[in-house]
Amino acid sequence: MTIQGNIVDIKNRTIFKGEISVKDGKIASITTANHNQENYILPGFIDAHIHIESSMLVPSEFAKIAVTHGTIATVSDPHEIANVLGVKGVDFMIENGKKVPLKFNFGAPSCVPATSFESAGATIDANDIKKMLENPDIKYLAEMMNYPGVLFDDAEVLAKIQHAKNKNKPIDGHAPGLRGEEISKYIAAGISTDHECFSYEEALEKLKKGMKVIIREGSAAKNFEALIDLLPEHYPNMMFCSDDKHPDDLLLGHINQLCERAVAKEIDVFKVLQAACINPVEHYNLEVGLLRENDFADFIVVDNLTHFNVLETYINGELVAKNGTSFIKTVAFDVPNNFNTTPKKVTDFQYKSTSKKIRVIEALDGELVTNQIIADALVVDTNLVSNTLTDILKMAVVNRYQNDTPAIAFIKNFGLKEGAIASSVGHDSHNIIVVGTSDKAICDAVNLIIKNKGGICAVTETAEKIVSLPVAGIMSNKSAKEVGEAYAILDAMAKEMGSKLNAPYMSLSFMALLVIPALKLSDKGLFDGSKFEFTSLEI
């Protein structure tokens, strides 16, 4: 095969009219050639940190959509399914990903369970990590969220890190807000990246101390605007990622969107493309071509270097997408699950109290962090209940791995005026998480999730909708188009019920993420992420 176009040589910062010859999946030659093609040929885009599970799609279905946006590879942390199914879940992701051309690069999840303050479906210890890192399909040690364990020299945490060092595999970081001596110690442990920077100043400090900073723009958590001005000077040490991307957003675009936005800010296109295409390959030692002779024939054709509309995507010389149409076929796969709780009663969600003040989670749109606020309690018949007038709504987390008493808390900014929304996508342990305007609505939503052995749903007095997620309770066994369209309908329903959040279900899924401050809820109780300890609902 030969293909002509304006060839973008990112490293040498040149563009020339040329021709690429491909043989046996690799680039045989790149030569100059006179032609009338106006398109541009460049290396494919790489998502430098993503949890495929958050797309609610198995890898093979994720790939079908991602390639239409020019994504040829991902650096994927299978942390979510690992918390449900352990090493078997990671094996499922690897094997499913191998059935399609997109180059998935999975890591060994370092924090399963993420903390000891919640109930997960599995445990992956240092010995498991050692065995996983011996697998050539495991490319790195995935994000070390337990930064307190690093700072306080936890033996198990340090053993996991050492196993990665012994195999010369990169170690991903997760250190939101860590500064000063603490981030210095975290980096000195061997951790090389971070995608959790809140601010320009935080990211700059980490860059200066030798870390690679990944600009994240997901469905809920976004730091592109906060960090993008660092790229012109620090582009050799920066990458792009989505981290968590819901299916409706994935249908619209991927890393190509970040390139378009960066170039629109008049940032040098070669610097943007180095972050999007080159740096992940070099940092993670990926088997991905960079548009050089003898490389794998992994490249894309775009119409221009402003909007990056992807015309064709090639992986190992195979045309996998053209003009928005994916040529990747649906593949068969098993549907593993882990749901072991029985239906709940309305009384399970009552909280007996006479307290006048309560501690409340304040959700922040587009952020994983939350605030802790004190609010007036609404008590009816000695039961703490939702107050739609002040937008202080009851929430619960229900252990899905065994029958247990639901944990209760209250949250602000979800804005629901009726009904409830619930999800079995609840980072990191993926218990059932629910917010609602009444105990009955909360109970109905939870039981709908239990009945389907996983999903996201919305219920009111007159309607109920669910996107079933039978694969580990966090992914669908259907196509991206089906899931994306169903999710969009559910998202619209949540907003019709009153939510003002941009991505209410994505935001909901992070309200049990204990490793991100300040206040979260696990199935074991209300948790102060700043102090890393449980706290009381009642004041």
N, C-alpha and C positions, 0 to 999 in steps of 0.2 A: 504494500500500500504506500502511496505517496500522497502528501497533502501540502498545499501551498497557502501562504498567507504572510502577514507581517509578523515576524517572529520576535517575541519579546525576550531578550536576554537580560534577566533581572540583575544578576551579579555584575555583569559588565555595563549595565545601564545603557543598553543600545537596543534599537528596533531596526530590523532590516527585512527587506523582501527576500523570502527564501522558500525552501522546499524541504520537507522532512520525509525520509524514507523509513518505513517500518518493516521489520522482518522478525518473525517468531516472537512477537510481543515486545520487542525492544527497538530502540531507535538505531537504525543502521548508519544513517548519515544525516547531517544538517548542512545544507549548502545554500548559497545565494542563488536567486533565480528571478528573472524578470517575469512578471505576471500582472494580471489586472485585479487580483483579489484585494479587497479592502479590509478583510477581517484580520483579527489578531489571534496569534497562537501563543499560549502561555502555559506554565505549569498549572495543575489543578489546585483548587482551594482545599485547605485542610482545617477541620475544626480541632483546635488544639486541646480542648477539654470538654467532653460531653458525656452525659449519662443518657444513653440511647433510650433507656426505659422511660424517661420523662416525655418522650414523644408518644408514649402509649403504643408504640409499634415495636415488633420484634426487629432485629437488625436487617433481615432480608427485605422487610417492607419499608423500613427507614431508607434503605439504599435506593429503592425505586424512585423516591422523591428527591433525595439529596443530589443524585447525579444530574438531575435536570437543572440544578442550580450551580453546576460546575464543581461540586464537592467530590473528590476522588478518594479521600481517606479521612479517618477520624482517629483521635486519641481518646479512647472510650474507657471510662471507669464503670465497671459493672457492679458498683457498690450497692445499687438499689436492689437488684435481684439477689445479690449475695446476702443481704440482710433478711431476705425471705427464705431462700433455699440453700444458702451456703455455697460451697465450692461447686456443687451440682448446678447451681444457677449460673455461675461463671462459665462452666463447661457448655451449658445450653447456649449462651450468647456466642461463644467462640464457634461452636459447630454450626449454628444457624447463620452466622455471618460468613462462614466459609462457602456457603451455597450460592453466593452472589459475587460479582466482580469487585464491588467497592472494598477498599482496603481498611478493614476495621483493625485497630491496634488496641487490644485490651490490656488493662493493668491488673495487678493483684490488689484487691480492696484491702486497705490497711486498717480500717476501723469497722469491724463487724463483730459485735454490735458497736454502734458509734459511741455509745456511753453505757455505763452500768445503771443508768437512771431510767431505762426504758426496757420494754420486753421486745426482743427481736425473734426471728424464726430460726436463727442459726448463729454460730460462733466460728470465726476464722482466727486461729491463734498463730503465734510466730512459727510453729512447726508447719502449719498449713501454708503459710506464706513462703517458707523455704521451699517446699515441694512445688508450689505454683510457679515460683520464679525459675525453677529448673525447666519449665515448659517453654520452648521457643515461641509459642503463641502468646506468652505473657511478656509484654515489652517493657514494663516499668512497675514501680510501686505506686499505687494510686494515692490520691490526696491524703496526706496525714492530717486529718481533722483534729486529732487529739493533741493539739499543741500544748496543753498543760502537761501531758505525759512526756513530751519532749523537754519542756522547760524544767520539769521536776525529776528528770532522769528515770522515768518508769522503765523497769527492766524489760518488760514485754514489748513496749514501744521501740526501745533502742535495739532490741533483737531483730524486729522486723526491718528496721532501717539498715542494720548491719548485713542482713541477708541480701538486700538489694545492692549494697555496696560490693559484697563478695561476688555478685554476678555482673557487676559493672552496669547496672540498669538504673536509669534516672529515677529520682524520687520526687513526686509531686507534692506541693504544699497546699495549705488551706489555713491562712492566718489572718482573719479579718481584724483590722485595727491594731495588729501587733507592731510595736515601735521600739526604738531604743535598744537597750541591752537585750530585751527579750527576743526581738527579731534577729539580732546578731547571733544569739545562741541557737535559735531555730535554724538559721542558715548554716551555722557551723556544724550542725548535726548531719548535714549533707543534703538538705532539702533545697531544691533548685528552682521551683516555680511558685507563683501565687496568682490566683484568679479572683481573689476576694478583697482587693483594695477598695476602700471607701472613697479615698480622696487622691488628688494629684500629689500632695505632699507625702502621703503614705507610700504611694507607688514609687515616687522619686527616691525616697530613702531606701526602699528595697532594691531598686535598680542600682543605686550607688554602692550597695553592699554586695552586689554580685548576683542577685536573683533575676530570673526571667519573669517579666510581668505579662500576664495574659489579659487582654481587654475582653470583657464579657458582656454580651448582649443577648440575654435569654428572654423567655416569655414573661418572667417576673423580675428577676434581678438584672440590673443594667448598670454598667459603669463606663460605657463608651464615652459619653460626654465629659465625665469627670477625668478621664485618663488620656483621651486621644491627643491632647496637645503635647504629650510626652513623646509621641511617635517620631516627629521629625528629627529629634536629636538621639533618641534611644532605640531606633528601629531594629538594630541588630539583636536586641535582647527583648523584643516584644512579639506577641502572637495574638491571634483572634480566637475567640471561642463563643459558644452559645450556652454551655453548661447544661441548661435545662430548656428544652424547646418543645412547646406543645404542638400537636399535629396540624392545627389550623394555621399556625404561624409558619410551620415548615413548608406547607403548601405554597406559601407566598415567597419564601426566599430563605437564604442561609448565609454563609460567609460572604457571598457576593454582595449582599446588602451592606455589609460593613465596609467593604472596599469602595462602594459607591459613595457612602456617606463620608468616608475619609478623604476621598479625592474631591468631593464637593467643598471640603474645608481647605482646598488648595494645598493639600499635603502631596509631596512628590510621589508620583504613581509608582516609581520603582521601590520606594521605601514601604509603601502600603503593600505592594505585592510580595516584598521580602517577608513581611510579617505574616501574610496570608498563605503563602505558598512554600517558602523556603525554610524559614526558621523551625517550624515543627519537625520537618524531615531531619534536619541536622541535629536538633536537640534530642529527639527521641530515637535517633538511628533507624528511621523507618525505611522499609523497602519500597520506596516510592520514587518514581522518576522525576528529575528536575530539568527536563528538556535539554539533555546532553547526549552526545553519542554514546551508545552502549547502555544507556539508562533504560529502565522500563518505559514503555511508550504510554506514559500517563500525562495527558495534557488536555486542555480545553480550547475551544474556538469561541471568541466573543466578537460582537459587532463593533465595539469601541472600548476605550479605556476610561470612559466616564461613567457609563451606566452598567457596564459589564453584563449585558444581556447574553446569556449563554446559548450559543447556536449548536455546539456539539461537545460531547464529553467522551474522551477515550481513556480506557484503563487497560493496561497491557496490550495496547493496540486495538482493542475491541471498541467499537462504537456502542456506547451504552445509553446515550440519550441524544436526541436531536430536536431542536426547536420546541422544547418543553415536553416532548414525548419520551418516556423511559422505555428502554428495550429489555430491562431486567424483568424476568418472569417470576410469578408467584411460586414459592416452593412449599412443599409439605413439611410440617414439623409437629412434634408432640406439644401438649399443653400441660406443663407442670403447674401445680398449685399447692398452696399451703394455707388453708382456711379452716380453723378448728374451733369456732365459737358458735353458739346457738342464738336464736332470736332473743331480743331484749324486750323488757316491759317498760311502760312509761315511767313507772315508779323508780326504775333504775337510774333515771336522769334527774331525779329530785335532789335538791341539796338543802337540808334542813338547817336553818340559821335564823338568828334574830339580829345579825350584824347590820349596822347602819352604813358602814363603809367597806368596800371590797377592793382588792388589788386586781387591776385590769390590764390585759395585753392590748397595747395600741398598735394595730397593724399599719404599716406604712406602704403606700402603693409603690410598686416597683422595687421594693427593698426586702432583703431577707431579715434584716435587723428589725426589732420591734422596740417600742418604748414601754416602760412600766408607769402606769398612772393609777391614781386613787380616785374612785368614783362612788357616788351614792348607790346603795343597794336597793333593789326593788324586791320586797318580801311579800308574798301572798300565801296566807295560811302556813306560815313558818318555812316556806320554800322560796329560795332565791330563784327569781325568774328573769327572763329577758325583758328589757325596757326599750321598745322600738322608738320611743320619743327621744331618748338620749343616745340611741344607737349603742347601748351596752347589751350585747347579746350573749346568751349562754352558748358555750361550746363544750364538747366532750371528746375524749379520746378513748376508744374501746379496743381492748386487747383482742386481736383476731386469731392469736395462736392458742388461746385457751379461754375458758369461761372465767371472767373476773369482773369486779365492779368497775364501771366506767369512771374515769377521772373527769372532774368538772371544773370549768373556769369560765371567765367572761372576757369578751373581746370587743374592741371598738373599731369602727371604720368599715365593717362589712356591709352595713347599711340596709340589710334585709328588712322589709316591711311585712312580709308574710313567709310562711313555710320554712324550709331548711334546705341546706346543701351539704352533701357529704362525699367523702372520698376514701378509698383504701390506698390511695397514693398519699402517704404521710411520711415525709422524710424524717428520720432515716429508716425507721423500723417498719414503716408501712402498716401501722395499725389503722383502724378506722377513725377518721377525724370528721367532725360535724359541727356546723354552726346553724342555729335556728332561732325562730321567734317564739316557739313554745316547746314544752317538753314532748308533747305528742308528735309534733312535726319532726323533732330531733329523733325520736324513737322510730318513726316511720322511715326516715331516710336511712338510718343505720340498718334497719331490718331489710330494706331493699338491697343494700350493699351485701349483706350476709347471704340473702337468698341467691344472689348472682355470683357468689364467691369472688367478689371484687368488682370495682367499677367506680364511676363518679356519677352523682345523681342530684336531682332537684325534686322536691315535693312541695305541693301546696294542698289546700283542701280540695281543689278541683282537678289537679293534674300531677302526674309524676313522670319523670323521664330519667333514663339511665343509659350510660355508655358502659356496657359490660367489659370487664378486663379480666378474663379468665386465666391468662398467662401470669402465674404468680400473684394474681390480684392487682397487677400494675400495668400489664400490657394487653392489647387486644390480639385476637387471632384473625383480624380482618385487615383490609387494605387501608393505606393511608387516606385515600379519598373517602372511603366509608367512615373511617374514624374521625377524620378532620371535619367532615360535614356534620356528623352527629355531635361532635364536640362543640362546634360553632353554634348549633341549635341550643345545646345545654348552656353554653356561655351566655347566649342571648336571654335564655330563660332566667338565669341568675340575676342578670341586670334588670330584667322586667320585674323581678321580685324586689328590686331596690338597690342592689349592690352598685356602688360607684367605682369599684376597683377595676383597673384595666384588665386584669386576668384573675378573676376571683378564685378559680379552682387552683391555679398555680400558687397564688398567695396562700390559700387554705392549706395546701400540701406542705408548706414550710412552717406552719404554726406549731408543729411538733419537732422542729429542728433544734435540738437543745444546744448544739455547739455554736449557734449564732445567738448572741445576746439580743435583747436583755431579758425578756420574759417569754417563756414558751410553756406548752403543756404536753406532758408525756402520759402514757397510760397509767403511770404511777403517781402523777400529781403535777402541780404547778411548779415550774422550775425557773430559778434565777440564773440565767446564763452568764451574768457578770460575775457572780460569786461561785458559780458551778455547784449549786446546792438547791434542794427543794425549799419552797417558801409557802406561806399561808395565803389562802384566798381571802379569808376574813381579816379585817384590820382590828 
